[in-house]
Amino acid sequence: MSLHRRPLGRGRWIAAVAAILIAVGCVLPWFRAGGAEGLPALEGNGFYGPGILVFLAALATLALVALPYAMGDRPTAVDRWWVYGLLVGIGALGLLLRGLAIAVDSGGFETMLPDRAPGIWLAAAGVVGLAFATAELYGARPE
């Protein structure tokens, strides 16, 4: 009986960190409008509308990184670079659609400045990090 587990690899480490960044970014505010002259500020995070796609892509990435360890030593067919690329596309699409919806509904892109909306910027950094992880996995030799 062998307890040998294959190493995680640089691409999957980057993907896991990027997915955690995305998940944290979805919890933080994605926009803040108003809040002047005694009015309460209107805020929203990544769980509204198409922003949920970004969070689901992060959860699927974490599950995909953990999948080979759950399956044992058998290789899995879905643990490939193109699946990570598909998750990047889904996350980027959700981020773009939610950002456009915020800009149209909440009064423009100034409601998403980094000091007012750190969540959307952190989620965007996570999506870019996931794209880098996909490129790293594409360049890696198959296991």
C-alpha positions in Angstrom: 0.0 0.0 0.0 1.4 3.4 -1.0 0.5 6.8 0.5 2.1 8.6 -2.5 0.2 11.7 -3.5 1.2 13.7 -6.5 2.3 17.2 -5.8 -0.1 20.0 -6.3 2.0 22.0 -8.8 2.4 25.7 -9.4 -0.5 26.2 -11.7 -3.0 24.6 -9.3 -1.5 26.6 -6.3 -2.1 29.8 -8.3 -5.6 28.6 -9.2 -6.4 27.9 -5.6 -5.1 31.3 -4.3 -7.0 33.1 -7.2 -10.2 31.3 -6.3 -9.9 32.3 -2.6 -9.3 35.9 -3.7 -12.4 35.7 -5.9 -14.5 34.3 -3.1 -13.4 37.0 -0.6 -14.0 39.7 -3.3 -17.5 38.5 -3.8 -18.3 39.1 -0.1 -16.9 42.6 -0.1 -18.8 45.6 -1.6 -18.8 45.8 -5.4 -20.3 49.3 -5.5 -21.3 52.1 -3.2 -23.6 54.9 -4.3 -25.0 57.8 -2.2 -24.3 58.2 1.4 -24.1 62.0 1.4 -26.4 64.6 3.1 -27.6 62.1 5.7 -28.8 59.5 3.2 -27.7 55.9 3.7 -25.3 54.5 1.1 -26.5 51.9 -1.4 -24.1 49.0 -1.5 -24.1 45.6 -3.3 -21.7 42.7 -3.5 -21.0 39.9 -6.0 -24.1 37.8 -5.1 -26.5 39.9 -7.2 -27.4 39.1 -10.8 -24.6 37.7 -13.0 -22.1 38.4 -10.3 -23.0 35.0 -8.8 -21.2 33.4 -11.8 -17.9 34.8 -10.5 -18.5 33.1 -7.1 -19.6 29.9 -8.7 -16.5 29.8 -10.8 -14.4 30.3 -7.7 -16.1 27.4 -5.9 -15.8 25.2 -9.0 -12.1 26.0 -9.2 -11.5 25.0 -5.6 -13.4 21.8 -6.2 -11.4 21.1 -9.3 -8.1 21.6 -7.4 -9.2 19.2 -4.7 -10.7 16.6 -7.1 -7.5 14.6 -7.8 -7.0 14.1 -4.0 -10.6 13.0 -3.5 -10.3 10.5 -6.4 -7.2 8.9 -5.1 -4.3 8.0 -7.4 -6.5 7.6 -10.5 -6.3 10.5 -13.0 -9.4 12.4 -13.7 -10.6 13.5 -17.1 -11.8 16.9 -16.0 -8.6 18.0 -14.4 -7.2 19.6 -17.5 -6.2 23.1 -18.5 -9.2 23.7 -20.7 -11.6 23.2 -17.8 -9.8 25.9 -15.9 -10.0 28.1 -19.0 -13.8 27.5 -19.1 -14.0 28.6 -15.5 -12.0 31.8 -16.3 -14.4 32.5 -19.1 -17.4 32.1 -16.9 -15.9 34.2 -14.1 -14.9 37.0 -16.6 -18.3 37.0 -18.2 -20.0 37.3 -14.8 -17.6 40.1 -13.8 -18.2 42.0 -17.0 -21.9 41.7 -17.0 -22.2 42.6 -13.3 -19.9 45.6 -13.8 -21.9 46.9 -16.7 -25.1 46.4 -14.7 -23.7 48.4 -11.8 -22.6 51.2 -14.2 -26.0 51.4 -15.7 -28.1 51.0 -12.6 -26.1 52.7 -9.9 -24.9 55.9 -11.6 -21.8 55.2 -13.5 -18.4 53.7 -13.1 -17.5 56.1 -10.3 -19.5 53.9 -7.9 -16.9 51.2 -8.5 -13.8 53.1 -7.6 -11.3 51.0 -5.5 -12.0 53.1 -2.3 -15.7 52.5 -2.6 -15.8 49.0 -4.1 -12.8 46.9 -3.1 -14.7 43.6 -3.8 -15.0 44.0 -7.6 -11.3 44.9 -7.8 -10.3 41.9 -5.7 -12.5 39.6 -7.7 -11.1 41.0 -11.0 -7.5 40.3 -9.7 -8.6 36.8 -8.8 -10.0 36.2 -12.3 -6.7 37.5 -13.8 -4.8 35.2 -11.5 -7.0 32.3 -12.6 -6.1 33.1 -16.2 -2.4 33.0 -15.3 -3.0 29.6 -13.6 -4.7 28.4 -16.8 -1.7 29.5 -18.9 0.6 27.8 -16.4 -1.4 24.5 -16.6 -1.4 24.8 -20.4 2.4 24.9 -20.5 2.8 22.1 -18.0 3.4 18.6 -19.2 0.5 16.2 -18.8 0.5 13.9 -15.8 
